[in-house]
């Protein structure tokens, strides 16, 4: 535990990114790791906060895909009974 610091957390996030993990996966993994490490810090296991200085995964708006109304219709008709599409305007 004494060798676990912000560099390890940052390296973990970079490895997820390098291996092609999606942003949602990266964010979820970071949130889980962060919560465990912050709890350990609060309990006194670490003298310094191991996630202090770590840049969390950031949303990249260029990668967002917003389907057109025609694509939404196609998704709806191609889907099975388990698929549910909820749209809010």
C-alpha positions in Angstrom: 0.0 0.0 0.0 2.9 2.4 0.6 3.8 2.4 -3.1 0.3 3.2 -4.3 0.2 6.9 -5.2 -1.4 9.2 -7.7 1.1 7.9 -10.4 -0.3 4.4 -10.1 -3.9 5.7 -10.4 -3.0 7.9 -13.4 -1.2 5.0 -15.0 -4.2 2.8 -14.6 -6.5 5.3 -16.3 -4.0 5.8 -19.2 -3.8 2.0 -19.6 -7.6 1.8 -19.9 -7.5 4.5 -22.5 -4.6 2.9 -24.4 -6.4 -0.4 -24.5 -9.5 1.2 -26.1 -11.8 1.2 -23.1 -14.7 3.5 -23.6 -15.1 6.7 -21.7 -17.9 5.4 -19.6 -15.8 2.4 -18.6 -12.9 4.7 -17.7 -15.1 7.0 -15.7 -16.7 4.1 -13.8 -13.4 2.5 -13.1 -11.9 5.8 -11.9 -14.9 6.4 -9.6 -14.6 3.0 -8.0 -10.8 3.2 -7.5 -11.2 6.8 -6.2 -13.8 5.8 -3.7 -11.8 3.0 -2.3 -8.6 5.1 -2.1 -10.3 8.1 -0.5 -11.8 5.8 2.1 -8.4 4.3 2.8 -7.0 7.8 3.1 -9.8 8.8 5.6 -9.0 5.7 7.6 -5.3 6.7 7.9 -3.9 4.0 5.6 -2.3 6.8 3.5 -0.7 9.9 4.8 -1.4 11.7 1.5 -4.5 11.5 -0.7 -3.5 9.0 -3.5 -5.9 10.5 -6.0 -4.9 14.1 -5.4 -3.4 15.4 -8.7 -5.0 12.6 -10.8 -6.9 14.0 -13.8 -10.1 12.0 -14.1 -11.3 10.9 -17.6 -12.9 13.8 -19.4 -15.9 13.8 -21.7 -14.9 14.4 -25.3 -17.9 16.1 -27.1 -16.4 15.3 -30.5 -16.9 11.6 -29.9 -20.6 12.0 -29.1 -23.0 10.5 -31.6 -26.5 11.9 -31.8 -28.7 9.8 -34.0 -31.0 11.4 -36.6 -34.8 10.9 -36.4 -34.5 8.4 -39.3 -31.8 6.4 -37.5 -33.9 6.4 -34.3 -36.8 4.9 -36.3 -34.5 2.3 -37.8 -33.2 1.4 -34.4 -36.7 1.1 -33.0 -37.9 -1.2 -35.8 -34.8 -3.3 -35.9 -34.7 -3.8 -32.2 -36.3 -6.6 -30.3 -38.9 -6.5 -27.5 -36.1 -6.0 -24.9 -34.9 -2.7 -26.5 -36.5 0.4 -25.1 -35.8 3.8 -26.6 -36.6 6.8 -24.4 -36.3 10.3 -25.9 -36.8 13.6 -24.2 -37.0 16.9 -25.9 
